Amino acid sequence: MKEIKNQFSWSKSRDESFQACLRQYYFNYYGYWNGWLDDAPSRTRQIYILKNLKTRQMWAGEKVHQCIERTIKNLWRGIPILDVDQIISITINRMRADFRSSKAKHYLRRPKSCALFEHEYDLAVPDELWKEMAHDVEVCLRNFYRSEIFRGLKEIAPGHWLETEQFSHFVFEGVKIWVVMDCCFRSNSGITIIDWKTGKSTAEDNSIQLSCYALYILEKWGVDPTRIKVIEYNLSTDTQKDFLITRRNIEDIKGYIRGSLADMRSLLVDVEANIPKNESFFKPVEDKWISDGCNFRKICKGR
């Protein structure tokens, strides 16, 4: 079997990890490597398992995204959409199965199965909060299936769909830049992107993420940024915000990515081979709010 190499690349999530804590960044992008192998060293294996942990909020948001992704792909292929009550029932039943598997810590033997942060760290989460999480998922899905946005999606011609929840990339100054758009299609004015939210977002988060989408579209399809429309739809509050991309946004994100890449490369001993400095160079953050919520806190020497 051909050896998989850890290639240097960039994404918004990678940048967020780098900004949050260098030790967390090291574990997320270097320390875990080959931890999936049967003969992996025990610490590497543990880092790999911890890397895949999700908080209950992340898990719930992922389930909502997966459900909508399936619906959009069915629209794309002309497959009839199930009744919303059936969709919710299937989703909640899958969540129950995930919950039981995670609580039993099956992920220790099957690392790709559901692994919840709360179970790994034996946090005392009241049953009411788990039920509230399931209720939030139901609210998000009901809001989506009765929304004007969903009605509009059903009218899109098959040939106008472009991408949904697809790991895609473009090359910027020799580096792969990864993006995942929730929903993207051609419209009369150019290209429309819809970004689902199940929680809060900040203006800075939006600026970086949406500008990355626009840069990807410009590189892949040659569409001028002024012909790109972005809709942020918050599923939990049933609210919508529309954004227009400018050429200035494109130049700004290019500058941001260049700076981020330079910072990341400064912690490599071999940029071409993507070999990092020793773990000790990646200092853990002292912010307790970040460290308490970090997947790797049980193995981090700084905690």
N, C-alpha and C positions, 0 to 999 in steps of 0.2 A: 504494500500500500504506500502511495506517495505521501511523504511527510508534509503536514500542513505547517506553513510558516506564519509566524506572527508578523504581519505586515503593518507598517505605520499608516494610519489613516486619521481622518478627523470627522467628528460629528458634533452636533449640539450637546448630546448627552455626555460625550467624552469631555468636552470643554467644561460642562457643569461639574463633572467629577473632579477635574483638575482644579477648578476654582474653589471647590468645597474643601478638599483635603488631599494633599499630595500622597499620603500613605494609602488612602482609599483609592486614589487614582492608580497607584502602583498595583494594588491587589486586583483592581478591575480590569487592567489591561496588560499586566505582565505576570504577576504572582500566581495567577490561576492557570497559566498556560500548561497544557497537557494534563491537567487535573482530571480529565475525563477518561484517561487511559487506565486500564486495569492494574498496571504496575506503577502507577503514579506514587511519588512519595506522599506519606500521610498528610503532611502539612499542605502540600500543593492540592491534594484531593479536598482537604477541608476548605481551602480558599475558594476552590471551584464551587463547592456546595454553597458556601456563604454568598458568593457572588450572585447566585440565582435566587436568593431570598426576595420575597416581595412583601410589603406591608399589606394589610387588608384593604387599604384604600387603593393601592396600586393594582392589586388583584381584582377588585371590583371594577375599576376602570378598564382593565384589560379584557374582562368578560364582556363588558358593554361594547368595546371596540370590535372584539371577535364576532359578536352577534351581528353588528351592523355590517361588518366586512362581508360576512356570509350572505346577508340580504342583498348587498350591492352586487356581489358576484353573481347571484341568482338573477337579479334584474338584467345584468350584463348578458347572461346566457339565455334569457327568456324563460327561466324556471319560475313557476308560480310561487308567490310568497305565502308562508303560513299565516294563519290568524295570530294576532298579537298575543292572545292568551296562551296559545300553544308555544309560541316563541319564548315567552317569559317562563312557562313551566319547564321547558327543556333547559333553559339557561340556569334557573335556580337549582334544578336537579343536578346539573353538572357542578355547580358550586358546592352543593352538599357533598358530592363525591370527592371533590378536591379538598374540601375541609377535612373530611374523615382521613383521607390519605396523608395530608400534611400533619394533622394532629398525632397520627400514629408514627410520624417521621419516616415514612416510606422513602422519602427523598434521600435518606442516608444511603440506601441501597440503589435507588433509581434517581440520580441527581436531576434528571430532566422532568420529573414529576413535580406537582405543586409543592412549593416550599414556602411557608409563610413565616415572616419575621417573628410574629407573636408566638408561634409554636417553638421555633428554634431557641428563643430566649425565655421560654416558659413564662410569658407575661400573663398576668391575670386580667383577661378581658371578659367583662360580664356578658352573659348570653344576650342581653338586651342590645348590646352594641353590634354583635354579629347579626342579629335579626334586623337591626337598623340598616346595616350594610346591604343586606338582601333587599330591603325595602327601597333603598336608594337606587339600586340597580333596576328594580321594577319601574320606578319613577322615570329614570333616564330612558328606558326602552319605550314606555308608553308615550312619553313626550316626543320621542323620535318618530314613532309610527303614526302619530296623528298630526305631525308638523307639516307646514307648507313646504319645507325643504324636502321631505320624503315624497310628497305629492309631485314636486318638481322633478325629483330623480327618476320617478317612474315614467316620465315623459321623454327622457333622454334617448336619442337614437343609439342603437348598438354600436355603430361605428364612431360615435363621439366619446365613448369612454376611453380614458387613458391609463390611469393607475388607481389602485386602492390597496393600502396597507402593504405596499411592495418595497422591499429593501432595494433601493436604487442608489446609484452614485454618479458623480461626474468627476473629472480630474481638474484640479485647480493647482497650477504651478507645480505639476508633477505629483500631487498627492490626491488620493481618493477622498472625496467628501461624500459621506453617506447621508441620505435623506429618506424619510418614510412619510409619504403623504396619505392622509386618511382617505381622501376622495378627490379625484382630479378628472376633469372632462372638458371637452371643447364646447364653447358657447358662441353665441352670435358675435360677441364683442372680442373674443379671443380664447382665453383659458380660465376656467374657474376652479379654485381649490376650496374644499370644505374641510375644516379642521374641527373634530369633535372634542369637546372639553367636558369632563365629569367633575372637575373641581375648579379651584381658582387659578387664574393666570395673571402674570404681570405684564406691563407694557414692554419691559426690557426683554422678557421671554419671547413675546410676540414678535418684536422687531428682529431678533436674531433668527428665530425659526422661520418666519414668513419670508424674510429676505433670502434665506438659504433655499427655500422652495423656488423663489423667483429666479435665483441664479441657476439652479438646476434646470428649470424650464427654458431659460435663455440658452443654456449650453446644449440641451438635448433637442429642443424643437425650434430654436431660433426665434422665439416669440418675444417681441419687445416687452419689457417690464410694465409699460403703461397699459398693456392689453391683458394684464393678469389681475384677476379679482380674487380676493380671499375672503371667505366667510367663516367666521368663528362662531360655532353654534354650541352654546352651553346646554348640555342635555339635562342637567339637574335643575336648572332654573328656567328652561325653555326660552332662552334669550339669544339674540343674534347680533353680531357686530360685523360690519363690512369694512374691508381694508383695500386700499389701492396702493400698488407698488410704484415707486418712482425710480428714475435712474440714479438718483442720489442714494437711495436705499441699497442699490447694487454696489455702488462704489464703497459705501460704508461697510457692507458685510465683507467685501474683499479685504479691506483694511483690518477688520476685526479678525478674520481667519488668519491673515498673515501674522498678526501679533500673537495669536494663540498658538499657532504652529511653531513660532520661534521659541516661545516659552517651553513648550513640550520638548522640542529638540534639545534644549539646553540641558535636559536631564538624561540624555542618551550618550553613551560612550562610543557608539557606532550608529550614526544616523542611517546609513544605507541598509544595515542589517537589522535596524530597530532593536538594538541591545541597550537596555537601560543601565544606569549606574546602580550601585549596590542599594538594596532596600533602605539602608540607613540614611541615604541622601533624600529620601521621600519622607519629610517630616510630618508627623501627625498633627492635625489641627488641635488647638486648645479650647475651642468653642464647645462647651458641654452639650449644647442643643444639637450640634452636628454629630458629635461623637456618640451620644446616647441613641441616636437613630441610625447609626452606621451598621451595615451588615457584618462588618469585620471586627467589631469591637472586642470579641472574645480572643482574637489572635493578635491584635495590634499591641506591640510592645509599649506604645505610648499610653495605654489605658489599663 
